Amino acid sequence: MWIEARVPQDGTRIDVGGTRLHVLDRGEGPIIVLIHGLMGQMRNFAPELIDALSKDHRVILVDRPGSGYSDPLPAGANGIASQADLIASLIEQMELEKPTVVGHSLGGAVAISLALDHPNSVGSLALIAPATRPRSEANSTFGPLAIEPAPLRRAISLTFGTPFGLAIFERSAAALFAPEPLPADFATAGGGLLSLRPENYIAGSNDIKSLRDALADLPTRYGQLEMPVGVLFGSDDQVVDKNWNGIWLKSQLANATYAEIEGGHMIPFSSPQLVADWIAAVANRAHSKTAN
């Protein structure tokens, strides 16, 4: 497909318990694992961010199951907790000792689930614009993913989903970056085009429901998080509410820090150096505590 030609694989596909995950392994040093958000893939973390982090750290990027170039999990076993379980298995298989786990947006919920269900696999959490608790109103940015029933979503994705998605791509992507401008290279350098593939649309639709289900339970368990937690938001994020999700989470955790930088929701791509510096600070703080 022409989309794959424009956005090829960056890493290798590793078999983890029968599911192939697309993984990129860069650098040496304290380990950082990065988990992208809804309808995304590893390129949502800008190349400049990865270059900066990998100077002093070993950086592991993974496409979540069903996203990018990773296989989907079986229907009925593809929720947030199941994705976290699979990434925990990857961490064990790669012998990654107590990494800092970075989660962006929906990836933040996966990272939190990973830390709660597999605390020995996580040294610290670095959460960027994380979705942390449910809201009654739906976010219009991802409205097309919530079409019911599921067979209709699948039919749409396999027929005119890609051409329709291509027609509205710039508008949809711009909504993710607002109020910042949409970077001209996001479609390719940021992996944005991969969201137009039918299989990625189906995975995104499943993720919307899975996130809703997960956030009905996860907040009741946040008190169990004992590792250091850093939370970062763009000051004008228009996708995930910083007060509802970020500042609130900080208030629930004695071991959490909260910070903001200028920008919107996609700061891992739009502000790579600032975000890399923040991730490195979270990782280095946790590594220093472990060393002592």
C-alpha positions in Angstrom: 0.0 0.0 0.0 1.2 3.5 -0.8 1.0 4.5 2.9 3.6 2.0 3.9 5.9 3.2 1.2 5.6 6.8 2.7 5.9 5.6 6.3 8.0 2.4 6.4 9.0 0.4 9.5 11.7 2.0 11.6 12.4 -1.0 13.9 12.0 -4.7 13.9 9.0 -6.9 14.7 9.5 -9.0 17.8 7.4 -12.0 18.6 6.0 -11.7 22.2 3.8 -14.6 23.1 2.6 -15.0 19.6 2.0 -11.3 18.9 4.5 -9.4 16.8 5.3 -6.0 18.2 7.1 -3.3 16.2 10.0 -2.2 18.4 12.9 0.3 17.9 15.9 0.1 20.2 18.3 3.0 20.3 21.2 4.1 22.5 22.8 2.9 25.7 22.3 3.8 29.4 19.3 4.0 31.8 16.3 2.6 30.0 13.3 4.5 28.7 10.3 2.9 27.1 7.9 5.1 25.1 4.2 4.3 24.5 2.3 6.4 22.0 -1.4 7.4 22.1 -4.7 6.8 20.3 -4.4 6.3 16.5 -0.7 6.9 16.7 2.6 5.0 16.4 6.2 5.4 17.5 6.9 8.3 15.1 4.6 10.5 17.2 7.7 10.9 19.3 9.7 13.2 17.0 13.0 12.0 15.6 14.7 14.9 17.4 13.3 13.7 20.7 14.7 10.2 20.2 18.0 11.5 19.1 18.3 13.7 22.2 17.3 10.9 24.6 19.4 8.2 23.0 22.6 10.2 23.6 22.6 9.1 27.3 19.8 6.5 27.5 18.7 3.3 25.9 15.4 4.2 24.3 12.8 1.6 23.4 9.8 2.6 21.2 6.9 0.3 20.7 3.9 0.4 18.5 0.9 -0.5 20.7 -0.9 -3.7 19.6 -3.0 -3.0 16.5 -1.2 0.3 15.9 1.5 1.1 13.5 3.3 -2.1 12.5 2.3 -4.2 15.5 -0.1 -7.1 15.3 -3.5 -6.6 17.0 -4.5 -8.7 20.0 -7.5 -11.0 19.7 -10.9 -9.4 20.0 -12.1 -9.5 23.6 -8.5 -9.5 24.8 -7.3 -6.2 23.4 -8.1 -3.8 26.2 -5.8 -1.3 28.0 -4.8 -3.9 30.6 -4.1 -6.6 27.9 -1.9 -4.1 26.0 -0.1 -3.3 29.3 0.4 -7.0 29.9 1.9 -7.5 26.5 4.3 -4.6 27.0 5.3 -6.1 30.4 6.1 -9.3 28.6 8.2 -7.4 26.1 10.1 -5.7 29.0 10.8 -9.1 30.5 11.7 -10.7 27.2 14.2 -7.9 26.4 15.5 -8.0 30.0 14.9 -4.3 30.5 15.5 -3.6 34.2 13.2 -1.0 35.8 12.7 1.3 32.8 11.2 4.7 33.0 7.9 4.2 31.1 6.7 7.1 29.1 3.0 7.2 28.0 1.4 9.9 25.8 -2.3 10.5 25.9 -4.1 7.1 25.8 -0.6 5.6 26.1 -0.5 7.2 29.6 -3.4 4.9 30.6 -1.5 1.9 29.2 1.6 3.0 31.2 -0.3 3.4 34.4 -2.0 0.0 33.9 1.5 -1.5 33.3 2.8 0.1 36.5 -0.2 -1.1 38.6 -0.3 -4.6 37.3 3.4 -5.2 36.9 5.1 -2.8 39.4 8.4 -4.8 39.3 8.6 -4.0 35.6 8.6 -0.2 36.0 11.1 2.1 37.7 9.2 5.4 37.2 6.4 6.9 35.1 6.7 9.9 32.8 3.1 10.7 31.7 2.6 13.2 28.9 -1.0 14.6 28.6 -2.3 11.3 30.0 -6.0 10.3 30.1 -6.4 9.5 33.8 -10.1 9.6 34.6 -13.5 9.4 32.8 -15.6 12.3 31.5 -19.2 12.2 30.7 -18.9 14.2 27.5 -17.2 12.7 24.4 -14.2 14.3 22.8 -15.3 15.4 19.3 -11.8 15.0 18.0 -12.2 11.2 17.8 -15.9 11.1 17.1 -15.6 9.0 13.9 -14.0 6.2 16.0 -17.1 5.9 18.1 -19.6 5.0 15.4 -21.9 2.2 16.4 -22.3 -0.7 15.9 -18.9 -2.3 15.5 -19.8 -4.1 12.3 -20.6 -0.7 10.7 -17.3 0.7 11.8 -15.5 -2.3 10.2 -17.5 -1.9 6.9 -16.7 1.8 6.8 -13.0 1.1 7.4 -12.8 -1.5 4.6 -14.6 0.6 2.0 -14.3 4.3 2.0 -12.5 4.8 5.3 -9.1 5.5 3.8 -10.2 8.0 1.1 -12.5 9.8 3.6 -9.7 9.9 6.2 -7.3 11.3 3.6 -9.8 14.0 2.7 -10.0 15.2 6.3 -6.5 14.3 7.4 -5.1 17.8 7.7 -8.2 19.1 9.6 -8.2 16.1 12.0 -4.4 16.3 12.6 -4.6 20.0 13.1 -7.1 19.5 15.8 -4.6 17.4 17.7 -1.9 20.0 17.5 -4.1 23.1 18.1 -3.5 25.9 19.0 -0.1 25.1 17.5 0.2 24.8 13.7 0.2 21.4 12.1 3.8 20.5 11.2 4.2 20.1 7.5 6.0 16.8 7.9 3.7 15.1 10.5 2.0 12.9 7.9 5.3 11.1 7.2 7.9 12.0 9.8 5.2 11.8 12.5 3.7 8.6 11.1 0.3 10.3 10.8 -0.6 8.6 7.5 -0.6 5.2 9.2 -3.8 6.2 11.0 -5.6 6.0 7.6 -5.1 2.3 7.1 -8.3 0.2 7.8 -6.6 -2.0 10.4 -5.5 1.1 12.4 -9.0 2.6 12.3 -10.4 -0.6 13.7 -7.8 -0.7 16.4 -8.5 2.9 17.3 -12.2 2.2 17.5 -11.5 -0.6 19.9 -9.1 1.6 21.9 -11.8 4.2 22.5 -14.1 1.7 24.1 -11.2 0.1 26.0 -10.1 3.4 27.4 -13.6 4.2 28.6 -13.8 0.8 30.3 -10.3 1.1 31.9 -10.9 4.6 33.3 -14.0 3.3 35.1 -11.6 1.3 37.3 -8.0 2.7 37.2 -8.6 5.8 39.3 -9.6 3.7 42.3 -6.1 2.1 42.2 -3.9 5.2 41.8 -3.0 5.1 45.5 -1.1 1.8 44.8 1.5 3.7 42.6 4.6 3.8 44.7 7.2 4.6 42.0 8.1 8.2 41.1 5.5 9.8 38.7 6.1 12.8 36.4 3.2 14.5 34.6 3.7 16.9 31.8 1.1 18.9 29.8 1.0 21.4 27.0 -0.3 24.6 28.6 -3.1 24.9 26.0 -3.9 21.2 25.4 -7.3 21.1 23.6 -7.7 17.3 23.5 -7.0 16.1 27.1 -8.0 18.6 29.8 -4.9 19.3 31.9 -6.9 20.2 35.1 -9.2 17.2 35.0 -6.5 14.7 34.1 -3.1 16.1 35.1 -3.4 18.5 38.0 -6.0 16.2 39.5 -3.6 13.2 39.2 -0.9 15.1 40.9 -3.2 15.8 43.8 -3.8 12.1 44.3 -0.2 11.0 44.5 2.4 12.0 47.1 5.2 10.9 44.8 4.2 12.9 41.7 5.5 16.1 40.1 3.6 18.2 37.6 4.9 20.5 34.9 3.7 22.4 31.8 5.4 23.7 28.7 3.9 26.0 26.0 1.9 24.0 23.4 -1.0 21.8 22.7 -1.6 18.0 22.9 1.2 16.8 20.5 4.2 18.3 22.3 6.2 15.1 21.9 6.3 16.0 18.2 6.1 19.8 18.3 8.5 20.5 21.2 10.9 17.5 21.0 13.9 19.1 22.9 11.8 20.4 25.8 10.0 17.1 26.1 13.2 15.1 25.9 14.8 17.2 28.6 11.8 16.6 30.8 11.7 12.8 30.2 15.5 12.6 30.9 15.0 14.6 34.2 12.3 12.1 35.3 14.4 9.1 34.3 17.6 10.5 35.9 15.8 11.3 39.2 14.5 7.8 39.4 17.8 6.3 38.5 19.6 8.3 41.1 17.2 7.2 43.8 17.6 3.6 42.8 21.4 3.9 42.8 21.3 5.4 46.4 
